[in-house]
Amino acid sequence: MRSVYVTAAVCAACLAATALGFGHAVVNPDVPTTWLATDVGLAVLALLAPGGGLLAGGLVSNALVAQLCGGVPDFVPLFGRILSPGDLAIVCGFAPILVGLVYRYSKPVSDESFASDC
């Protein structure tokens, strides 16, 4: 349930940032009509992953902005590229998922864990 709150907060922050930076944005109109359904579907899948709220929030905010603005407004410079706030959340959203996977599967195995199974 916490991931849903994170998703809503990230989505709201991305939408607010887009509204504030819209005057300096370049709208990327290359958004197919199936993009909304694809992004929402991927956001639902992201919510199943540990720490996927940030990724899901970026996906949902990009999908909403694309429908409202006729494309995705890009205005955040990052490493020579121009991204939208939703794109930035998507890029940053993979970090907690990867950390969750590494942490989950890299725990050291102790002899005591096997003794409790007997």
C-alpha positions as CSV (number, residue, x, y, z in Angstrom):
1,M,0.0,0.0,0.0
2,R,2.9,2.3,0.7
3,S,4.0,2.1,-3.0
4,V,0.6,3.4,-4.0
5,Y,1.2,6.5,-1.8
6,V,4.6,6.9,-3.2
7,T,3.2,6.7,-6.8
8,A,0.6,9.3,-6.1
9,A,3.1,11.7,-4.5
10,V,5.6,11.2,-7.4
11,C,2.9,11.7,-9.9
12,A,1.6,14.9,-8.2
13,A,5.2,16.2,-7.9
14,C,5.9,15.5,-11.6
15,L,2.6,17.2,-12.7
16,A,3.3,20.2,-10.5
17,A,6.9,20.5,-11.9
18,T,5.6,20.2,-15.5
19,A,3.0,22.9,-14.8
20,L,5.8,25.2,-13.4
21,G,8.3,24.5,-16.2
22,F,5.8,24.3,-19.1
23,G,6.8,27.7,-20.4
24,H,10.4,26.6,-21.0
25,A,9.5,23.1,-22.3
26,V,9.7,21.5,-25.7
27,V,6.7,19.3,-26.2
28,N,7.6,15.9,-27.7
29,P,4.5,15.0,-29.7
30,D,5.8,11.5,-30.6
31,V,3.3,9.8,-28.4
32,P,1.3,6.9,-29.9
33,T,-2.3,6.5,-28.9
34,T,-1.6,3.1,-27.2
35,W,1.0,4.8,-24.9
36,L,-1.5,5.6,-22.1
37,A,-2.5,2.0,-21.8
38,T,1.1,0.7,-22.0
39,D,2.3,3.1,-19.4
40,V,-0.5,2.4,-17.0
41,G,0.1,-1.4,-17.5
42,L,3.8,-1.0,-16.8
43,A,3.0,1.1,-13.7
44,V,0.9,-1.7,-12.3
45,L,3.7,-4.1,-12.9
46,A,6.2,-1.7,-11.3
47,L,4.0,-1.6,-8.2
48,L,4.6,-5.3,-7.8
49,A,8.4,-4.8,-7.5
50,P,9.9,-3.7,-4.2
51,G,10.5,0.1,-4.4
52,G,8.6,0.4,-7.7
53,G,6.5,3.4,-6.6
54,L,8.9,6.0,-8.0
55,L,9.0,4.2,-11.4
56,A,5.2,3.8,-11.4
57,G,4.7,7.5,-10.5
58,G,6.9,8.6,-13.4
59,L,5.1,6.3,-15.8
60,V,1.6,7.5,-14.8
61,S,2.6,11.2,-14.8
62,N,4.1,10.9,-18.3
63,A,0.9,9.1,-19.5
64,L,-1.3,11.8,-18.0
65,V,0.8,14.7,-19.3
66,A,0.9,13.2,-22.8
67,Q,-2.9,13.1,-22.9
68,L,-3.3,16.6,-21.5
69,C,-0.6,18.4,-23.5
70,G,-0.6,16.5,-26.8
71,G,2.8,15.2,-26.0
72,V,5.4,15.1,-23.2
73,P,6.9,18.5,-22.3
74,D,10.7,18.0,-21.9
75,F,12.7,20.7,-20.0
76,V,15.0,19.0,-17.5
77,P,18.6,18.8,-18.8
78,L,20.4,15.7,-17.7
79,F,23.7,14.4,-19.2
80,G,23.2,16.3,-22.5
81,R,19.5,15.1,-22.9
82,I,16.3,17.0,-22.2
83,L,13.8,15.0,-20.1
84,S,10.4,15.5,-18.5
85,P,10.0,15.2,-14.8
86,G,8.2,11.9,-15.4
87,D,11.2,10.7,-17.4
88,L,13.5,11.7,-14.6
89,A,11.3,9.7,-12.1
90,I,11.4,6.7,-14.4
91,V,15.2,6.8,-14.7
92,C,15.6,7.2,-10.9
93,G,12.8,4.7,-10.3
94,F,15.0,1.8,-11.5
95,A,17.5,2.3,-8.7
96,P,15.3,1.2,-5.7
97,I,14.1,-1.8,-7.7
98,L,17.7,-2.9,-8.5
99,V,18.8,-2.3,-4.9
100,G,15.8,-4.3,-3.7
101,L,16.8,-7.2,-6.0
102,V,20.4,-7.2,-5.0
103,Y,19.7,-6.8,-1.3
104,R,17.1,-9.6,-1.4
105,Y,19.2,-12.1,-3.2
106,S,22.6,-11.3,-1.8
107,K,22.1,-12.1,1.9
108,P,24.7,-14.4,3.3
109,V,23.6,-17.8,4.2
110,S,24.5,-19.0,7.7
111,D,24.6,-22.5,9.1
112,E,22.0,-21.5,11.6
113,S,19.4,-21.1,8.9
114,F,19.8,-24.7,7.8
115,A,19.6,-26.0,11.4
116,S,16.1,-24.4,11.9
117,D,14.8,-26.2,8.8
118,C,15.3,-29.7,10.3
